[in-house]
Amino acid sequence: MPKNSPTGFVTAFFTSVTGFALIWHIWWMVVIGLVGAFATFVVFAWRDVDEYEFPAEEVAKIDRERRRVRAEAIAAMRQPA
Amino acid sequence: MSVGATASGMSGDPYKLGYSHHGHLEPGTDEATGHGEGGPASKRIVVAYGFWIFLLSDIIMFSAFFASYAVLSGATAGGPTGRELFDLPRVAIQTLCLLTSSFACGLAAIATRLRNHLWTQIGLLVTGLLGVVFLALEFQEFTTMIAQGAGPSRSAFLSSFFALVGCHGLHVTAGLLWLGTMMAQVFVKGFQPPILRRLMCFSLFWHALDIIWVALFSVVYLIGAYS
């Protein structure tokens, strides 16, 4: 499974800063926005571990537990109150 | 030959990557998809497919800029025309730079396939330097035009010209930043699978920019200078 990452949000923040600065001709803020977005890109690209293992046994265990709870609930409903 | 369907089960080769229609393959050698028992595509194929979709969306954006330029190329509002502004020798040198840059990128890809660090870096460096020369020439063209009073606000023709050519120039700039990052990653991390996939994507990107430039050269500069 791919690991979670806040990169999308952080990049969107910096590009919004860049867009705002471009509209109002605030050139120093344009530079900050672009450098920030590029730095985020580099940090994201430098990760060595971007996936994690989710073993099939774990999925099966969770699924068994879910089915057991559901079966119990159904059995409880079928019993006359 | 239904070994793959029955024996693999939950362990070993769960996605039957090592099997095809024709029976047993060496595990990991079959990257083909759509062969029924071939299983899901390898990550290399998936990444390249996704990147092609990005490139196609990029090309659609460029086609919109091309269309607006084609419509507005005659709308000079009494200002300078393409024939008066375009400096074909400089554009020829730009074209040569970009084509040679793509050639160097191809050589770098061959060196990567041979796992040769030195020649990969040399190829990427030449790719980048030629890209920088291209950008410098384009910058010179733009500043000369603006100094002559032929900036993007002079006429609809010049607005669409700066939008189209400038968009390509921004792509080359972004590509150079990516290229620098890739060279650093190859240097620090070596030829790991993710790095190899990124090099492949960069190569696709750079060649796509080259194709767009060929269209730009023909539609904007050649037709503009001779019409």
Chai-1 contact restraints between the chains, C-beta under 6 A:
chainA,res_idxA,chainB,res_idxB,connection_type,confidence,min_distance_angstrom,max_distance_angstrom,comment,restraint_id
A,V42,B,T181,contact,1.0,0.0,6.0,A-B,restraint_1
A,A56,B,M10,contact,1.0,0.0,6.0,A-B,restraint_2
